[in-house]
Amino acid sequence: MKIRVLVGVALGAALLVPSAASAAPAPKLSGAAVYATDTGNLLSRYQGGEWTTLAKVGTLPQYAASPDGKKAAWVTTGGALRVRQNGKTSTLANGLQGGTPCLTPVWSADSTQVAYPGASDSIMAVKADGSAAPRRLGTSKGACHLAWSADGRYVAGYTGEADALYRLDVKSGKSVKAKGVKWVTHVQSLSPDGRMAVVEFPQNPDQLGDGSWPSHFKPVVLDVATGKKHTPKLKGDLIGGYYLADGRLVMRVKGAEHNTLVVFDTAGKEIQRIAEPAKASKQALLQVLP
């Protein structure tokens, strides 16, 4: 089902981000992550073998978890942007478009700001502590499932018709349509420099759905500038993918008892495998924590 939205955003990212030869290798991932249930929209952090509730966001799946795994943001049916942190819930903005599942907010890489679709195709951002008024990042035609590059320069999303993907350059204010997109139903994350995007491409318009967060999806890594598509070759069914702020790419592989996270370095080499908890097997993966 196609979804007509009233607002807009943009897109971008980079697949492999070269690292300095002298840079120390990033520490291995511990398996900590943030998940969301497909019913009830319960956001929880899994870390050290323990589960911690981040937020119960209500009936709508218009939510996002912060990269540090400690905060949650969501949009209510009445169009309020709310944030849960340090055990408290606050309202940061009002007048958003509630009731449209694909219009999700997104956190900055340092977990201090939240970007969200505003009125008249605007993309807004506000500090999570409420210390300043919302500011406008720019305008674009895509607002669904926003993703924000770790360098802070690009915000990405797809259109309400699910027929295009856009990248908004926050520095220049220019929004660019991504190449190689016919139908798109999810933007999971961007590479740190905003060149590559982890997305979902449905086979035909009959598979567009209502824009809710998918608990599982077949990930494709898209070069926004060229339209070239890439997915690491792995045995098994890929059901998710995620970029870390340092450029590592994490792919999620379906398993009989539990899913597995496979980690690739910035050169595309597999460097780690992590068994997810069995409890998370049917939940959406929102964040992979460093």
Solvent accessible surface area in square Angstrom, and as a share of the most:
residue,aa,sasa,rsa
1,M,141,0.63
2,K,116,0.49
3,I,30,0.15
4,R,181,0.66
5,V,17,0.10
6,L,130,0.65
7,V,10,0.06
8,G,0,0.00
9,V,0,0.00
10,A,0,0.00
11,L,0,0.00
12,G,0,0.00
13,A,0,0.00
14,A,4,0.03
15,L,29,0.14
16,L,78,0.39
17,V,33,0.19
18,P,125,0.78
19,S,80,0.52
20,A,67,0.52
21,A,115,0.89
22,S,110,0.71
23,A,57,0.44
24,A,89,0.69
25,P,125,0.79
26,A,45,0.35
27,P,108,0.68
28,K,155,0.66
29,L,8,0.04
30,S,91,0.59
31,G,9,0.09
32,A,2,0.02
33,A,0,0.00
34,V,0,0.00
35,Y,0,0.00
36,A,0,0.00
37,T,30,0.17
38,D,100,0.52
39,T,109,0.64
40,G,61,0.58
41,N,12,0.06
42,L,54,0.27
43,L,0,0.00
44,S,10,0.07
45,R,47,0.17
46,Y,42,0.16
47,Q,91,0.41
48,G,78,0.75
49,G,48,0.46
50,E,122,0.55
51,W,69,0.24
52,T,62,0.36
53,T,75,0.43
54,L,16,0.08
55,A,6,0.04
56,K,156,0.66
57,V,12,0.07
58,G,42,0.40
59,T,120,0.70
60,L,27,0.14
61,P,19,0.12
62,Q,0,0.00
63,Y,6,0.02
64,A,10,0.07
65,A,3,0.02
66,S,0,0.00
67,P,32,0.20
68,D,56,0.29
69,G,0,0.00
70,K,133,0.56
71,K,37,0.15
72,A,0,0.00
73,A,0,0.00
74,W,20,0.07
75,V,3,0.02
76,T,24,0.14
77,T,95,0.55
78,G,71,0.69
79,G,1,0.01
80,A,9,0.07
81,L,0,0.00
82,R,95,0.35
83,V,0,0.00
84,R,83,0.30
85,Q,30,0.13
86,N,142,0.73
87,G,55,0.53
88,K,155,0.65
89,T,65,0.38
90,S,50,0.33
91,T,65,0.38
92,L,25,0.12
93,A,12,0.10
94,N,116,0.60
95,G,72,0.69
96,L,20,0.10
97,Q,43,0.19
98,G,21,0.21
99,G,45,0.43
100,T,13,0.07
101,P,21,0.13
102,C,1,0.00
103,L,3,0.01
104,T,0,0.00
105,P,2,0.01
106,V,20,0.12
107,W,8,0.03
108,S,9,0.06
109,A,43,0.33
110,D,94,0.49
111,S,2,0.01
112,T,63,0.37
113,Q,38,0.17
114,V,0,0.00
115,A,0,0.00
116,Y,8,0.03
117,P,5,0.03
118,G,10,0.09
119,A,74,0.57
120,S,97,0.62
121,D,52,0.27
122,S,10,0.07
123,I,0,0.00
124,M,39,0.18
125,A,0,0.00
126,V,4,0.02
127,K,98,0.41
128,A,3,0.03
129,D,103,0.54
130,G,43,0.42
131,S,79,0.51
132,A,49,0.38
133,A,83,0.64
134,P,53,0.33
135,R,116,0.42
136,R,152,0.56
137,L,8,0.04
138,G,12,0.12
139,T,45,0.26
140,S,8,0.05
141,K,130,0.55
142,G,0,0.00
143,A,0,0.00
144,C,1,0.00
145,H,1,0.00
146,L,8,0.04
147,A,4,0.03
148,W,27,0.10
149,S,1,0.00
150,A,33,0.25
151,D,83,0.43
152,G,33,0.31
153,R,91,0.33
154,Y,30,0.11
155,V,0,0.00
156,A,0,0.00
157,G,0,0.00
158,Y,7,0.03
159,T,10,0.06
160,G,4,0.04
161,E,46,0.21
162,A,6,0.05
163,D,62,0.32
164,A,5,0.04
165,L,0,0.00
166,Y,23,0.09
167,R,42,0.15
168,L,0,0.00
169,D,16,0.08
170,V,35,0.20
171,K,163,0.69
172,S,76,0.49
173,G,36,0.35
174,K,133,0.56
175,S,39,0.25
176,V,59,0.34
177,K,111,0.47
178,A,5,0.04
179,K,124,0.52
180,G,38,0.37
181,V,23,0.13
182,K,156,0.66
183,W,43,0.15
184,V,0,0.00
185,T,16,0.09
186,H,0,0.00
187,V,0,0.00
188,Q,17,0.07
189,S,10,0.06
190,L,10,0.05
191,S,0,0.00
192,P,15,0.10
193,D,61,0.31
194,G,0,0.00
195,R,93,0.34
196,M,11,0.05
197,A,0,0.00
198,V,0,0.00
199,V,0,0.00
200,E,38,0.17
201,F,40,0.17
202,P,19,0.12
203,Q,145,0.65
204,N,57,0.29
205,P,57,0.36
206,D,129,0.67
207,Q,100,0.45
208,L,10,0.05
209,G,38,0.37
210,D,62,0.32
211,G,7,0.07
212,S,42,0.27
213,W,37,0.13
214,P,30,0.19
215,S,31,0.20
216,H,61,0.27
217,F,16,0.07
218,K,146,0.62
219,P,1,0.01
220,V,25,0.14
221,V,0,0.00
222,L,0,0.00
223,D,15,0.08
224,V,3,0.02
225,A,43,0.33
226,T,79,0.46
227,G,10,0.10
228,K,146,0.62
229,K,98,0.41
230,H,79,0.35
231,T,45,0.26
232,P,13,0.08
233,K,199,0.84
234,L,34,0.17
235,K,191,0.81
236,G,56,0.54
237,D,92,0.48
238,L,27,0.13
239,I,16,0.08
240,G,3,0.03
241,G,2,0.02
242,Y,23,0.09
243,Y,8,0.03
244,L,11,0.05
245,A,67,0.52
246,D,69,0.36
247,G,1,0.01
248,R,15,0.05
249,L,5,0.02
250,V,1,0.01
251,M,0,0.00
252,R,3,0.01
253,V,13,0.08
254,K,121,0.51
255,G,30,0.29
256,A,114,0.89
257,E,142,0.64
258,H,68,0.30
259,N,2,0.01
260,T,28,0.16
261,L,1,0.00
262,V,0,0.00
263,V,0,0.00
264,F,16,0.06
265,D,37,0.19
266,T,25,0.14
267,A,81,0.63
268,G,39,0.37
269,K,137,0.58
270,E,69,0.31
271,I,71,0.36
272,Q,27,0.12
273,R,136,0.50
274,I,19,0.10
275,A,64,0.50
276,E,7,0.03
277,P,22,0.14
278,A,67,0.52
279,K,126,0.53
280,A,0,0.00
281,S,30,0.19
282,K,152,0.65
283,Q,17,0.08
284,A,4,0.03
285,L,14,0.07
286,L,8,0.04
287,Q,18,0.08
288,V,5,0.03
289,L,7,0.03
290,P,115,0.73
